[in-house]
Amino acid sequence: MKGRNVFLIIFLVVLADQVLKIFVKTHYHVGESHSVIGNWFRMYFIENEGMAYGWKFGGDWGKMILTLFRFAAVIFGIFYLRKIVQKKYHPGFIACAALIFAGALGNLIDSMFYGIIFEESQTNFLNVAKIFPNHGYAGFFHGKVVDMLYFPIIRNAHFPSWVPIWGGEDFEFFRPIFNLADAAISSGVIAILLFQKRFFGQRKADTNHHTVETGAIVNDEVQVS
């Protein structure tokens, strides 16, 4: 896969992710939900200060550490993508790595800049956040990640009473609310796990198959005993 194709994958994923986030941030109040397809695919606006799918990590310091980790991962990803393109890894693996990189970059943009360029989102339906206000809601590196994709495929279900730990409790599938960047990361990781033999099998075979060169001169006078 050529470098320009990798760049195109990253550009399209980040563009789609940011366009959707900006639209939701400037048109939805926190907790607002709208049906897209029936009751099993909804747009549900939430913000989180932590990891993917709304998981949190250690307050303000945890937020800073997580953002710095994302930043370091993106820097590393630039060099890693360049390496695997130059060494002609399997195109499918390169595409998956590009998806993971694009997802990390998409969420990093939220963490780094959204606190500066947006107002605080409210739960009040009449007050949605404006972009480029006089003052943002947080400092650099302290922005919240915007999530909106919600797939409650199974709702209002209950675990049977005989189920250990969760018996009798409410059950919902799929509960997490996420964004396109999270989806890109998950898709890339899952595809690598599913197709790792295809991605790395041929490369391993190519590595094991090598030719030994010698300085011996081969001519008609050489006798074979």
FIVEXVO-971019 format. One record per atom (N, C-alpha, C): x, y, z; residue in three letters. Coordinates in steps of 0.001 Angstrom, whole numbers, plus 500000, padded with zeros to 6 digits. Example, Ala and Ser with C-alpha at 12.3 -4.5 7.8 and 13.67 -1.06 7.14 Angstrom:
<recs>
513190494310507800ALA
512300495500507800ALA
513200496700507800ALA
512850497750507080SER
513670498940507140SER
512900500030507870SER
</recs>
This chain:
<recs>
500843498801500000MET
500000500000500000MET
500878501249500000MET
500523502221499186LYS
501306503434499068LYS
500956504429500176LYS
501919505308500436GLY
501740506272501504GLY
500536507171501298GLY
500249507546500058ARG
499108508444499818ARG
497781507765500148ARG
497719506439499985ASN
496494505714500354ASN
496314505686501871ASN
497424505538502588VAL
497369505584504051VAL
496887506963504505VAL
497443508001503912PHE
497032509367504250PHE
495549509573503954PHE
495063509026502852LEU
493656509186502489LEU
492744508523503511LEU
493116507319503967ILE
492319506633504995ILE
492245507485506252ILE
493400507959506701ILE
493454508764507927ILE
492649510046507760ILE
492818510717506642PHE
492126511985506403PHE
490613511801506413PHE
490113510777505724LEU
488668510570505634LEU
488065510207506981LEU
488761509355507748VAL
488247508958509061VAL
488210510160510003VAL
489305510917510061VAL
489359512080510956VAL
488348513135510525VAL
488219513357509223LEU
487248514338508730LEU
485826513954509119LEU
485438512706508854ALA
484086512257509198ALA
483856512324510704ALA
484848511913511476ASP
484742511938512933ASP
484535513357513442ASP
485332514301512967GLN
485249515667513458GLN
483988516393512978GLN
483574516144511744VAL
482337516765511244VAL
481144516329512086VAL
481063515028512379LEU
479952514518513187LEU
480011515064514608LEU
481197515106515192LYS
481336515622516556LYS
480947517096516639LYS
481419517891515695ILE
481110519320515713ILE
479614519560515521ILE
478995518774514630PHE
477546518911514432PHE
476796518590515718PHE
477136517485516353VAL
476439517082517577VAL
476695518096518691VAL
477938518513518828LYS
478294519456519898LYS
477536520769519764LYS
477292521229518537THR
476653522535518317THR
475146522448518074THR
474587521247518071HIS
473147521109517832HIS
472414520308518914HIS
473139519597519769TYR
472516518763520803TYR
472888519304522178TYR
471980519164523134HIS
472351519370524522HIS
472751518027525118HIS
473482518056526212VAL
473966516816526821VAL
472788515936527231VAL
472814514700526812GLY
471745513760527122GLY
470655513703526079GLY
470717514568525063GLU
469705514552524008GLU
469875513323523126GLU
468774512719522750SER
468812511475521976SER
467763511516520870SER
468159511020519687HIS
467241510944518553HIS
467408509605517844HIS
466305509053517403SER
466336507782516695SER
466860507971515277SER
467729507074514860VAL
468223507053513479VAL
467566505916512719VAL
467635504714513285ILE
466969503544512708ILE
466242502831513849ILE
464936502987513908GLY
464158502333514952GLY
464653502730516335GLY
464602501767517258ASN
465092502001518612ASN
466475501418518846ASN
467051500773517830TRP
468331500106518062TRP
469526500895517538TRP
469304502030516879PHE
470397502909516489PHE
469971504338516762PHE
470631504963517732ARG
470265506300518143ARG
471495507207518193ARG
471247508505518009MET
472256509519518273MET
472006510022519688MET
472980509826520568TYR
472815510139521981TYR
474063510903522424TYR
473916512195522664PHE
475071513047522942PHE
475507512973524394PHE
476730512529524597ILE
477375512600525903ILE
478808513066525690ILE
479441513504526755GLU
480858513846526726GLU
481559513064527817GLU
482797512688527561ASN
483556512003528599ASN
484960512561528671ASN
485531512485529851GLU
486859513019530094GLU
487914511930530100GLU
487496510725529741GLY
488420509616529871GLY
488696508893528592GLY
488637507576528678MET
489034506730527572MET
487854506450526651MET
488088505533525707ALA
487048505190524742ALA
485829504595525441ALA
484674504772524829TYR
483401504225525300TYR
483011504756526675TYR
483513505963527022GLY
483068506614528251GLY
483789506199529504GLY
484782505319529423TRP
485527504934530616TRP
486341506117531123TRP
486438506260532446LYS
487138507393533028LYS
488449506946533666LYS
489315507950533884PHE
490651507622534353PHE
491202508757535210PHE
490995508683536530GLY
491745509480537482GLY
491608510985537498GLY
490445511566537300GLY
490242512993537469GLY
491076513852536531GLY
491409515096536995ASP
492126516043536146ASP
493517515543535777ASP
494237515001536759TRP
495569514487536459TRP
495490513287535540TRP
494493512442535764GLY
494312511301534878GLY
493997511746533469GLY
493197512822533347LYS
492862513377532038LYS
494122513864531331LYS
494975514581532054MET
496218515084531467MET
497127513934531036MET
497260512935531895ILE
498107511788531568ILE
497586511055530340ILE
496265510875530285LEU
495670510175529162LEU
495868510953527859LEU
495714512275527900THR
495911513092526700THR
497363513049526251THR
498294513113527199LEU
499713513016526846LEU
500041511650526271LEU
499403510614526804PHE
499609509272526258PHE
499101509196524826PHE
497923509772524574ARG
497392509806523213ARG
498344510557522277ARG
498871511682522778PHE
499785512481521963PHE
501044511684521620PHE
501606511000522614ALA
502794510179522375ALA
502489509038521412ALA
501298508438521560ALA
500914507338520674ALA
500779507805519236ALA
500250509010519036VAL
500104509548517678VAL
501479509822517069VAL
502400510396517854ILE
503754510644517354ILE
504426509337516975ILE
504321508332517847PHE
504880507021517545PHE
504234506429516299PHE
502919506620516171GLY
502190506060515041GLY
502664506608513708GLY
503063507878513687ILE
503564508472512441ILE
504783507717511944ILE
505738507468512848PHE
506966506771512462PHE
506696505297512159PHE
505762504696512914TYR
505469503283512694TYR
504801503066511341TYR
503838503926511007LEU
503186503808509704LEU
504187503983508567LEU
505076504927508713ARG
506095505139507683ARG
506966503893507523ARG
507301503274508642LYS
508142502083508610LYS
507463500924507889LYS
506205500646508239ILE
505550499480507654ILE
505195499699506185ILE
505009500958505796VAL
504789501251504372VAL
506078501022503590VAL
507194501512504128GLN
508482501360503455GLN
508888499892503341GLN
508567499097504376LYS
508940497685504371LYS
507893496802503695LYS
506869497437503131LYS
505851496756502333LYS
505159495622503102LYS
504649495962504268TYR
503824495016505009TYR
502535494752504240TYR
501792493743504683HIS
500536493389504039HIS
499617494621503988HIS
499010494923502837PRO
498141496098502722PRO
497016496122503738PRO
496482494944504062GLY
495407494887505048GLY
495882495320506419GLY
497075494919506808PHE
497625495323508102PHE
497897496817508125PHE
498433497346507034ILE
498692498784506969ILE
497385499569507083ILE
496331499096506410ALA
495032499768506491ALA
494497499746507918ALA
494647498621508614CYS
494192498519510010CYS
494987499463510901CYS
496304499520510701ALA
497138500438511481ALA
496735501884511223ALA
496381502194509978ALA
495925503544509640ALA
494613503873510350ALA
493697502907510437LEU
492437503120511148LEU
492679503403512631LEU
493560502618513239ILE
493870502808514656ILE
494489504186514879ILE
495415504551513999PHE
496054505870514100PHE
495026506986513941PHE
494152506863512956ALA
493138507892512711ALA
492214508045513915ALA
491827506921514525GLY
490970506989515704GLY
491648507684516869GLY
492923507346517095ALA
493672508000518170ALA
493806509492517911ALA
494059509861516663LEU
494192511270516313LEU
492864512012516481LEU
491759511372516080GLY
490449512007516218GLY
490114512343517655GLY
490346511418518583ASN
490066511685519996ASN
491082512639520611ASN
492317512622520103LEU
493324513550520597LEU
492925515000520280LEU
492352515213519101ILE
491899516557518730ILE
490876517071519735ILE
489934516218520132ASP
488952516598521154ASP
489655517017522446ASP
490550516158522907SER
491205516393524192SER
492054517647524184SER
492708517924523077MET
493616519061523012MET
492894520386522795MET
491879520408521937PHE
491352521690521457PHE
489900521991521821PHE
489082520983522099TYR
487660521255522278TYR
487374522157523471TYR
488184522064524534GLY
487977522930525686GLY
488217524387525377GLY
489014524648524339ILE
489344526018523953ILE
488349526591522954ILE
487898525757522009ILE
487103526289520892ILE
485592526146521092ILE
485161525505522199PHE
483726525334522432PHE
483315525880523789PHE
482035526259523886GLU
481407526522525177GLU
481078525192525848GLU
480807525280527132GLU
480376524095527876GLU
478987523671527399GLU
478807522395527095SER
477486521879526736SER
476636521730527988SER
475359522060527863GLN
474446522021528995GLN
473376520955528780GLN
472696520625529858THR
471560519711529754THR
470289520453529364THR
470342521784529377ASN
469193522610528993ASN
468987522529527484ASN
467807522125527068PHE
467503521939525646PHE
467650523231524845PHE
467431524389525490LEU
467466525663524781LEU
468872526241524662LEU
469857525581525266ASN
471203526147525298ASN
472214525118524818ASN
472541525176523515VAL
473572524293522987VAL
474883525071522886VAL
475980524359522825ALA
477292525001522839ALA
477563525726521533ALA
478234526865521634LYS
478679527621520470LYS
480160527348520226LYS
480553527400518967ILE
481950527210518605ILE
482647528566518530ILE
483907528596518917PHE
484733529797518952PHE
484114530906519808PHE
483831530610521077PRO
483312531652521982PRO
484466532540522473PRO
484116533549523275ASN
485159534397523867ASN
486032533601524827ASN
485415532674525528HIS
486149531829526464HIS
485646530394526324HIS
486564529457526239GLY
486182528055526185GLY
485863527525527564GLY
485477526261527622TYR
485077525675528901TYR
486235525036529654TYR
487395524887529012ALA
488543524263529677ALA
489823524694528976ALA
490953524353529582GLY
492234524731529011GLY
492730523725527989GLY
493877524049527435PHE
494542523181526468PHE
494813521822527102PHE
494536520751526367PHE
494740519364526816PHE
493666518886527787PHE
492633519684528052HIS
491600519276529005HIS
490203519225528370HIS
490131519146527055GLY
488838519041526405GLY
488182517681526630GLY
486869517659526508LYS
486113516417526661LYS
485884515780525291LYS
485899514459525263VAL
485665513718524022VAL
484167513600523786VAL
483737513910522574VAL
482310513869522209VAL
481947512478521709VAL
480918511890522308ASP
480403510580521887ASP
478935510726521507ASP
478499509866520568MET
477105510008520119MET
476481508739519535MET
477238507735519197LEU
476693506540518549LEU
476241505535519608LEU
474978505164519538TYR
474377504322520577TYR
473546503242519896TYR
473856501990520222PHE
473180500850519596PHE
472557499944520667PHE
471443500359521260PRO
470780499519522270PRO
469952498413521606PRO
470630497423521052ILE
469967496373520270ILE
468980495586521128ILE
469380495288522363ILE
468487494595523299ILE
468263495512524494ILE
467011495857524772ARG
466712496778525864ARG
465651496179526779ARG
465630496694528011ASN
464623496311529002ASN
464580494801529232ASN
465733494163529152ALA
465822492735529431ALA
466362492548530858ALA
466230491327531368HIS
466684491028532724HIS
467449489710532728HIS
468512489680533535PHE
469207488421533732PHE
468326487488534566PHE
468265486207534204PRO
467522485252535045PRO
468087485224536463PRO
467260484912537409SER
467671484936538815SER
468796483960539120SER
468931482909538293TRP
469968481908538566TRP
471351482317538048TRP
471443483408537322VAL
472737483855536807VAL
473584484406537955VAL
474808483908538148PRO
475660484407539238PRO
475937485900539090PRO
476027486600540203ILE
476390488012540335ILE
475306488933539773ILE
474924488747538484TRP
473999489671537833TRP
472541489183537841TRP
472238488106538519GLY
470897487555538512GLY
469839488560538936GLY
468796488727538108GLY
467695489640538404GLY
467937491081538000GLY
469165491425537601GLU
469469492803537227GLU
469064493086535779GLU
468909494388535478ASP
468557494797534113ASP
469712494497533162ASP
469361494224531918PHE
470363493881530914PHE
470091494673529643PHE
471161495220529087GLU
471040495951527832GLU
472247495650526948GLU
471995495428525674PHE
473069495188524715PHE
472755495986523435PHE
473530496894523040PHE
474891497222523381PHE
474865498534524149PHE
475405498610525364ARG
475243499763526234ARG
476181500939525930ARG
477461500731525592PRO
478382501868525435PRO
477948502853524353PRO
478251504119524586ILE
478052505180523597ILE
479447505610523136ILE
479659505675521842PHE
481005505903521327PHE
480955506831520126PHE
482103507045519483ASN
482178507912518315ASN
482882507193517172ASN
483028507862516043LEU
483644507229514880LEU
485117506909515121LEU
485797507738515905ALA
487202507466516222ALA
487326506168517012ALA
486461505975518013ASP
486462504724518770ASP
486188503532517858ASP
485231503707516948ALA
484873502632516021ALA
486049502280515115ALA
486803503283514666ALA
487957503033513808ALA
489024502248514556ALA
489285502627515813ILE
490280501912516618ILE
489853500464516831ILE
488603500268517236SER
488104498910517501SER
488119498058516243SER
487699498639515111SER
487679497887513855SER
489078497462513450SER
490051498372513600GLY
491424498039513246GLY
491987496938514112GLY
491765497024515417VAL
492282496005516338VAL
491631494650516088VAL
490306494634515946ILE
489593493365515728ILE
490017492719514418ILE
490174493519513360ALA
490591492971512063ALA
491990492365512147ALA
492895493014512876ILE
494245492461513036ILE
494196491128513759ILE
493374491031514806LEU
493254489773515551LEU
492650488662514683LEU
491657489018513870LEU
490988488010513046LEU
491845487543511874LEU
492624488445511302PHE
493362488126510079PHE
494874488143510275PHE
495330487922511498GLN
496757488012511764GLN
497565486976510994GLN
497011485791510776LYS
497746484780510008LYS
497930485236508567LYS
496911485851508015ARG
497018486341506636ARG
497972487530506566ARG
497912488404507566PHE
498743489595507542PHE
500218489283507752PHE
500502488324508647PHE
501888488083509033PHE
502449486760508539PHE
501577485840508085GLY
502043484528507654GLY
502987484599506475GLY
502591485350505435GLN
503415485449504248GLN
504719486166504553GLN
504664487170505401ARG
505879487903505737ARG
506856487019506508ARG
506333486160507386LYS
507186485245508137LYS
507850484257507193LYS
507074483774506215ALA
507632482839505243ALA
508730483498504420ALA
508500484772504029ASP
509502485493503259ASP
510763485721504068ASP
510599485940505381THR
511759486172506239THR
512579484905506411THR
511879483755506540ASN
512574482482506735ASN
513256481997505470ASN
512733482392504323HIS
513297481943503050HIS
514349482955502597HIS
515607482549502683HIS
516674483452502296HIS
517737482688501538HIS
518549483396500792THR
519598482805499976THR
520949483092500597THR
521787482048500708VAL
523122482204501263VAL
524093482479500130VAL
524777483617500191GLU
525737483965499172GLU
527150483626499643GLU
527977483086498741THR
529361482760499061THR
530260483380498019THR
531542483374498326GLY
532508483914497389GLY
533135482841496515GLY
532592481608496552ALA
533177480506495781ALA
532988480724494293ALA
533973480364493522ILE
533935480468492072ILE
533469479148491490ILE
532454479195490684VAL
531910477988490093VAL
532291477966488615VAL
533021476884488213ASN
533380476717486800ASN
533491475247486484ASN
533869474955485283ASP
533902473553484839ASP
535017472749485494ASP
536007473439486113GLU
537122472712486693GLU
536814472210488093GLU
535701472707488652VAL
535344472275490005VAL
534815470854489924VAL
535373469955490737GLN
534951468553490755GLN
534044468321491932GLN
533075467541491669VAL
532123467174492724VAL
532410465756493133VAL
532714465500494382SER
533007464140494846SER
531848463605495655SER
</recs>
